[in-house]
Amino acid sequence: MFFCRTKTFIIDLQTLTDPRIADFLQLGLVSGRLLLPEPPRPSSEADHSTRRAWETIERLRKIPGIKVKLDPELVNQERLVAQLRKLKSVLITNSAELKGACNGLPVVTTQEIYNIFKPAYLPGSTIKVKILKKGKDRNEGIGYLEGGIKVVVENGGNAV
């Protein structure tokens, strides 16, 4: 770790306008350099997306372990992909189209991050489970999902 090269991450402008990206990076799961497109300064009160991008940049600058650098050239998609290739960095984006344009370069989408952390089963979901024993309450059945997750089935005591 002492001699490891610092990892560089690039975030596109569309993703930068979503303040949740700063929430994700504040978790401390990513460290290194962030290379960000430098959005134009907001020209009017109606320019909400540009204002949000600048607010996100300011939040990112305050995160320990992350060094932020702005590059006005990254507003252009072709230049962003060229920089991604040149620096051997990882793109974080919420655009499936941009991921497709990267042709095999390392890209992580916000949807992929969400899918990793979303629950496999939600309360009220219909699933098949083998009832292995009776529960504490009357007529409860107990079964288990992958990973040892306990499932309590109402009126499942007779299915043991």
C-alpha positions as CSV (number, residue, x, y, z in Angstrom):
1,M,0.0,0.0,0.0
2,F,2.9,2.3,0.7
3,F,4.1,2.4,-2.9
4,C,0.7,2.0,-4.6
5,R,-0.2,4.5,-7.2
6,T,-3.1,6.7,-6.2
7,K,-6.3,5.8,-8.1
8,T,-8.0,8.4,-10.2
9,F,-11.7,8.5,-10.7
10,I,-13.6,10.6,-13.2
11,I,-17.2,11.8,-12.7
12,D,-19.1,13.1,-15.7
13,L,-21.1,16.4,-15.6
14,Q,-24.5,14.7,-15.6
15,T,-23.6,12.6,-12.6
16,L,-22.1,15.6,-10.9
17,T,-25.5,17.4,-10.9
18,D,-26.9,14.6,-8.7
19,P,-26.1,15.4,-5.0
20,R,-26.3,11.7,-4.1
21,I,-22.9,11.1,-5.6
22,A,-21.4,13.2,-2.8
23,D,-23.4,11.2,-0.2
24,F,-21.9,8.0,-1.7
25,L,-18.3,9.3,-1.7
26,Q,-18.7,10.6,1.9
27,L,-19.0,7.0,3.0
28,G,-15.3,6.7,2.6
29,L,-15.4,3.7,0.2
30,V,-13.5,5.6,-2.5
31,S,-10.2,7.5,-1.9
32,G,-7.7,9.0,-4.3
33,R,-8.1,11.7,-6.9
34,L,-11.3,12.9,-8.5
35,L,-11.1,14.5,-11.9
36,L,-14.2,16.5,-12.5
37,P,-15.5,18.5,-15.4
38,E,-15.5,22.2,-14.6
39,P,-19.1,23.3,-15.3
40,P,-19.7,26.9,-16.4
41,R,-20.7,29.3,-13.7
42,P,-24.5,29.6,-13.3
43,S,-25.6,32.6,-15.3
44,S,-29.1,33.0,-13.9
45,E,-31.3,31.8,-11.0
46,A,-33.0,29.3,-13.5
47,D,-29.7,27.4,-14.1
48,H,-30.4,24.8,-11.4
49,S,-28.3,21.9,-12.8
50,T,-25.2,24.0,-13.0
51,R,-25.7,25.3,-9.5
52,R,-26.2,21.8,-8.2
53,A,-23.0,20.7,-9.9
54,W,-21.0,23.5,-8.2
55,E,-22.7,22.6,-4.8
56,T,-21.6,19.0,-5.3
57,I,-18.1,20.0,-6.2
58,E,-17.9,22.0,-3.0
59,R,-19.1,19.1,-0.9
60,L,-16.6,16.7,-2.6
61,R,-13.7,19.1,-1.8
62,K,-14.4,18.7,1.9
63,I,-14.2,14.9,1.9
64,P,-11.0,13.6,3.6
65,G,-8.9,11.3,1.5
66,I,-10.2,12.7,-1.8
67,K,-8.3,15.3,-3.9
68,V,-10.5,17.2,-6.4
69,K,-9.2,18.6,-9.6
70,L,-11.4,20.4,-12.2
71,D,-10.8,20.1,-15.9
72,P,-13.0,22.2,-18.3
73,E,-12.1,19.8,-21.2
74,L,-14.1,17.0,-19.5
75,V,-17.4,18.6,-20.4
76,N,-16.9,17.1,-23.8
77,Q,-17.7,13.3,-23.9
78,E,-14.9,12.4,-26.4
79,R,-12.3,14.2,-24.3
80,L,-13.6,12.6,-21.1
81,V,-13.2,9.1,-22.7
82,A,-9.7,10.1,-24.0
83,Q,-8.7,11.2,-20.5
84,L,-10.2,8.0,-19.0
85,R,-8.0,6.0,-21.3
86,K,-4.9,8.1,-20.9
87,L,-5.0,8.1,-17.1
88,K,-6.2,4.5,-16.7
89,S,-8.8,5.8,-14.4
90,V,-12.3,4.7,-13.5
91,L,-15.4,6.5,-14.6
92,I,-18.3,6.9,-12.2
93,T,-21.5,7.8,-14.1
94,N,-25.3,7.5,-14.0
95,S,-25.4,7.3,-17.8
96,A,-25.7,3.9,-19.5
97,E,-25.1,5.6,-22.9
98,L,-21.7,7.0,-21.6
99,K,-20.8,3.5,-20.3
100,G,-21.5,2.1,-23.8
101,A,-19.3,4.8,-25.4
102,C,-16.3,3.8,-23.1
103,N,-15.8,0.4,-25.0
104,G,-14.4,-1.8,-22.3
105,L,-12.8,0.9,-20.1
106,P,-13.5,0.7,-16.4
107,V,-16.9,2.2,-15.7
108,V,-19.1,2.0,-12.6
109,T,-22.7,3.2,-12.9
110,T,-24.7,4.5,-10.0
111,Q,-27.3,1.8,-10.9
112,E,-24.7,-0.9,-10.4
113,I,-23.8,0.5,-7.0
114,Y,-27.5,0.6,-6.0
115,N,-28.0,-3.0,-7.2
116,I,-25.2,-4.3,-5.1
117,F,-26.6,-2.8,-1.9
118,K,-30.3,-3.2,-2.4
119,P,-32.0,-6.0,-0.4
120,A,-32.4,-9.3,-2.3
121,Y,-35.8,-9.8,-0.7
122,L,-38.2,-7.1,0.5
123,P,-40.9,-7.6,3.2
124,G,-44.1,-8.9,1.5
125,S,-42.2,-10.6,-1.3
126,T,-43.4,-14.0,-2.5
127,I,-40.7,-16.6,-2.3
128,K,-40.4,-20.3,-1.8
129,V,-38.8,-21.4,1.4
130,K,-38.5,-24.8,3.1
131,I,-40.1,-24.6,6.6
132,L,-37.6,-26.4,9.0
133,K,-39.1,-25.9,12.4
134,K,-42.0,-24.4,14.4
135,G,-41.7,-20.8,15.6
136,K,-42.3,-19.3,19.0
137,D,-45.8,-18.1,18.4
138,R,-48.7,-20.4,17.6
139,N,-48.7,-21.9,14.1
140,E,-45.5,-20.0,13.0
141,G,-43.0,-21.8,10.8
142,I,-39.3,-21.0,10.5
143,G,-37.2,-21.3,7.3
144,Y,-33.9,-19.9,6.1
145,L,-32.7,-18.1,2.9
146,E,-29.2,-18.2,1.4
147,G,-26.8,-16.6,3.8
148,G,-28.7,-17.9,6.9
149,I,-31.4,-15.2,6.8
150,K,-34.2,-16.3,9.0
151,V,-37.8,-16.2,7.6
152,V,-40.8,-16.4,9.9
153,V,-43.9,-17.6,8.1
154,E,-47.3,-16.9,9.6
155,N,-49.6,-20.0,9.5
156,G,-46.6,-22.1,8.4
157,G,-46.3,-24.3,11.5
158,N,-48.1,-27.2,9.8
159,A,-45.7,-27.2,6.8
160,V,-42.7,-28.4,8.9
